[in-house]
Amino acid sequence: MAVDPSVRAGTPFSGSYDPADVTFLLKPVAMAATGVADKEAAIQSGRRHYSEMIAPERVPDASYLALYRAALARNGARLAQDVASLAAHLAGRRPGHDVVIVSLARAGTPIGVLLTRTLRAWGHVAHHYSVSIIRDRGIDAVALAHIAARHDPADAVFVDGWTGKGAIAAELRAALAGRPMGFVPELAVIADPAGQADIAATEDDYLIASGLLNGIVSGLVSRSILNAEMVKPGDFHACVTYPQHAGADLSRAFVDGIAPAAATAAPRTIDGHAGRRKVLREGCEAMVEALLRQAGTRDRNRIKPGIAEATRALLRRVPERLLVRDPHDADVAHLLHLAAEHQVPVDTLGHDSQYRAVAIIRSLGRDA
């Protein structure tokens, strides 16, 4: 994983955020989108890795944006409280040191912005970079070298929004197992129903409003891309940007609405999470195994647990069905909207599930 930090990786940028809020260590490229069905076929056939392609993104319709606004109104104060609790914990990791937030693009980016603003409001020195990590491909070593050339890696903490079943947490641990450049694979999230994060504000699979949207709440930046055509040795992992969606961009509005409340919230102690992780991991694994048996598949990547991961599956993949714990739960209303729009059958999860929703990706025959 050794990388020469003097290698020119590209020009860091801030997307549609204030430049003080985040530095994206990604390489913007021009790349044609691959249709959802074609992308799914390429992934399941093994012809291409998901990170080699990018699905099209559109601005949601008015009814879906109304669900986003309702979620923000309903859960915004809770998110602000959780951000404050997480920020206080991060500030206490290495008292007197800078806090270097390394958010995992792109779901982690809005949370990283909120944590950075909160820490600074409290008088701490905080820096925020957003980097790519890709399942089965690892974390962007060029981006880490860029950070290591400017900060003590011991001050860094990796931030994501939530855990689904822990694939990215496992990828982070594997990529940084040898502590390259001094980075430790410590992951902090808002919600950790999978029990896979080192630090979490909550284990509840609740609706974080930014999880409803794609680029228009993440700086007009796409999910990261890694293929040999776009990413050359010494480059950051790639992305595309969406300036055409600037009129619908909610990135700044989202963080502007939450950050002041987070800065004035009284933090809760979240140390107890470590002691609950084992039970959460076991519960997640048991559910995934049961769903694999029911679906008649061996492919764990087809199971997408959690509200946010189910949302992404319905927006970017070809889902077979959606399972919800309680169809009357306001936090899954947007999922029911998407399922109806795409004619995806809806079933029920057990009422004792630690997840409120799970999506199952349709099999195209490779593993069935």
Residue pairs with C-beta under 8 A, 6 or more apart in sequence:
1 141
1 144
1 175
1 178
1 180
1 181
2 141
2 180
3 141
3 142
3 144
3 145
3 234
4 145
4 234
5 145
5 146
5 148
5 149
7 142
7 145
7 233
7 234
8 234
9 25
9 27
9 142
9 143
9 146
9 234
9 235
9 236
10 26
10 27
10 28
10 235
10 236
12 23
12 24
12 25
12 129
12 146
13 23
13 24
13 26
13 28
14 21
14 22
14 23
14 24
14 219
15 22
15 24
15 218
15 219
15 220
15 221
15 241
15 251
16 219
16 220
16 246
16 249
16 251
16 252
17 113
17 219
17 251
17 252
17 255
18 252
21 113
21 116
21 117
21 128
21 255
22 103
22 109
22 112
22 113
22 116
22 128
22 129
22 130
22 219
23 128
23 129
23 130
24 105
24 109
24 129
24 130
24 219
24 221
24 239
25 129
25 130
25 131
25 132
25 140
25 142
25 143
25 146
25 147
25 236
26 105
26 130
26 131
26 132
26 143
26 221
26 224
26 236
26 237
26 238
26 239
27 230
27 231
27 235
27 236
27 237
27 238
27 239
28 238
28 239
28 240
28 241
29 225
29 230
29 238
29 239
29 240
30 240
31 54
31 225
31 230
31 238
31 240
33 54
33 55
33 56
33 57
34 42
34 53
34 54
34 55
34 56
35 55
35 56
36 55
36 56
36 316
36 317
36 318
37 318
39 50
39 53
39 55
40 317
40 318
40 361
40 362
40 364
41 364
42 48
42 53
43 49
43 50
44 299
44 363
44 364
44 365
44 366
44 367
45 364
45 366
46 366
49 134
49 136
49 137
49 226
49 227
50 135
51 134
51 135
51 137
51 224
51 225
51 226
51 227
52 225
52 226
52 227
53 225
53 227
54 222
54 223
54 225
54 240
55 316
57 214
57 215
57 222
57 242
57 245
59 216
59 245
59 248
60 68
60 213
60 216
63 337
64 212
64 334
64 337
64 338
67 212
67 333
67 334
67 337
68 209
68 212
68 213
68 250
68 334
70 330
70 333
71 207
71 209
71 212
71 330
71 331
71 334
72 209
72 254
72 257
74 207
74 330
74 331
75 206
75 207
75 208
75 209
75 331
76 209
76 257
76 258
76 261
77 261
78 206
79 114
79 190
79 208
79 209
79 258
79 262
80 258
80 259
80 261
80 262
80 265
81 201
81 262
81 265
81 268
82 190
82 191
82 201
82 202
83 111
83 114
83 115
83 118
83 190
83 201
83 258
83 262
83 265
84 118
84 262
84 263
84 265
84 266
84 267
84 268
85 201
85 265
85 267
85 268
85 269
85 270
86 115
86 188
86 190
86 199
86 200
86 201
86 270
87 115
87 118
87 119
87 122
87 262
87 267
88 267
89 188
89 199
89 267
89 270
89 271
90 99
90 101
90 115
90 119
90 157
90 188
90 199
91 99
91 119
91 122
91 124
93 99
93 157
94 154
94 155
97 152
97 154
97 155
98 124
98 125
98 126
98 127
98 151
98 152
98 155
99 119
99 124
99 125
99 126
99 127
99 155
99 157
100 126
100 127
100 128
100 129
100 147
100 151
100 152
100 153
100 155
100 156
100 157
101 112
101 115
101 116
101 126
101 127
101 128
101 129
101 156
101 157
101 159
102 112
102 129
102 130
102 131
102 144
102 147
102 156
102 157
102 158
102 159
103 109
103 111
103 112
103 113
103 128
103 129
103 130
103 131
103 158
103 159
103 160
104 130
104 131
104 132
104 133
104 158
104 159
104 160
104 168
104 172
105 130
105 131
105 132
105 133
105 218
105 221
105 223
105 224
105 239
106 130
106 215
106 218
106 219
106 221
106 222
106 223
106 224
107 160
107 161
107 162
107 210
107 211
107 218
107 308
108 130
108 158
108 159
108 160
108 161
108 189
109 130
109 218
109 219
109 221
110 161
110 210
110 217
110 218
110 251
110 254
110 255
111 159
111 160
111 161
111 189
111 190
111 208
111 210
112 128
112 130
112 159
113 128
113 255
113 259
114 255
114 258
114 259
114 262
115 126
115 128
115 159
116 126
116 127
116 128
117 255
117 259
117 262
117 263
118 259
118 262
118 263
119 126
120 126
121 259
121 263
122 263
127 151
129 143
129 146
129 147
131 139
131 140
131 143
131 144
131 147
131 236
131 237
132 139
132 140
132 143
132 224
132 226
132 236
132 237
132 239
133 139
133 140
133 168
133 171
133 172
133 175
133 224
134 171
134 224
134 226
134 237
135 167
135 168
135 171
135 301
136 171
137 226
138 171
138 174
138 175
139 171
139 172
139 175
139 176
140 224
140 236
140 237
141 180
142 234
142 235
142 236
142 237
143 236
143 237
144 153
144 180
144 181
144 183
145 181
146 236
147 153
147 156
148 181
148 182
148 183
152 182
153 181
153 182
153 183
153 184
154 182
154 184
156 183
156 184
157 186
157 187
157 188
157 199
158 172
158 185
158 186
158 187
158 188
159 187
159 188
159 189
160 168
160 187
160 188
160 189
160 197
161 189
161 190
161 191
161 208
161 210
161 211
161 308
162 189
162 190
162 191
162 192
162 193
162 205
162 208
162 211
162 306
162 308
162 309
163 169
163 189
163 191
163 192
163 193
163 194
163 195
163 196
163 197
163 200
163 306
164 194
164 304
164 305
164 306
164 308
164 309
165 194
165 196
165 284
165 288
165 300
165 303
165 305
165 306
165 309
166 194
166 195
166 196
166 281
166 284
167 301
169 187
169 194
169 196
169 197
170 196
172 185
172 187
173 185
175 185
176 183
176 184
176 185
177 185
186 198
186 199
187 196
187 197
187 198
187 199
188 197
188 198
188 199
188 200
189 197
189 199
189 200
189 201
190 200
190 201
190 202
190 208
191 200
191 201
191 202
191 203
191 204
191 205
191 206
191 208
191 306
192 200
192 202
192 203
192 273
192 277
192 280
193 203
193 204
193 205
193 280
193 284
193 305
193 306
193 354
193 355
194 280
194 281
194 284
194 305
194 306
195 203
195 276
195 277
195 278
195 279
195 280
195 281
195 282
195 283
195 284
196 277
196 281
196 284
197 273
197 277
198 274
199 270
199 273
200 270
200 273
201 268
201 270
202 270
203 273
203 276
203 280
203 354
205 306
205 307
205 354
205 355
205 356
205 357
206 307
206 331
206 356
207 307
207 308
207 330
207 331
207 332
207 334
208 308
209 217
209 254
210 217
210 218
210 254
211 307
211 308
211 311
212 311
212 334
213 250
214 222
214 315
214 316
215 221
215 222
215 241
215 242
215 245
216 242
216 245
216 248
216 249
216 250
216 251
217 250
217 251
217 254
218 251
219 251
220 241
220 242
220 243
220 245
220 246
220 249
220 251
221 239
221 240
221 241
221 242
222 239
222 240
222 241
222 242
223 239
224 237
224 238
224 239
225 231
225 237
225 238
225 239
225 240
226 237
226 238
227 238
230 238
231 237
231 238
280 354
283 354
284 305
284 354
284 355
287 305
287 353
287 354
287 355
287 358
288 300
288 303
288 305
291 303
291 323
291 358
291 360
292 298
292 299
292 300
292 303
295 302
295 303
295 320
295 360
295 363
296 368
297 363
297 367
297 368
298 367
299 363
299 366
299 367
301 361
302 320
302 360
302 361
302 363
302 367
303 358
303 360
303 361
304 310
304 312
304 313
304 317
304 358
304 359
304 360
304 361
305 355
305 357
305 358
306 355
306 356
306 357
306 358
307 331
307 332
307 335
307 355
307 356
307 357
309 359
310 322
310 335
310 357
310 358
310 359
311 334
311 335
311 338
313 319
313 359
313 361
314 322
314 335
314 338
314 339
314 342
314 344
314 359
315 338
317 359
317 361
318 361
318 362
318 364
319 339
319 342
319 344
319 359
319 360
319 361
319 362
320 344
320 345
320 360
320 361
320 362
320 363
321 344
321 345
321 346
321 347
321 359
321 360
322 335
322 336
322 339
322 344
322 345
322 346
322 347
322 357
322 358
322 359
322 360
323 346
323 347
323 348
323 349
323 357
323 358
323 359
323 360
324 332
324 335
324 336
324 346
324 347
324 348
324 349
324 356
324 357
325 332
325 348
325 349
325 350
325 351
325 353
325 355
325 356
325 357
326 332
326 351
326 356
327 336
327 346
327 348
329 356
331 356
332 356
332 357
335 357
335 359
336 346
338 344
339 345
339 346
349 355
349 356
349 357
349 358
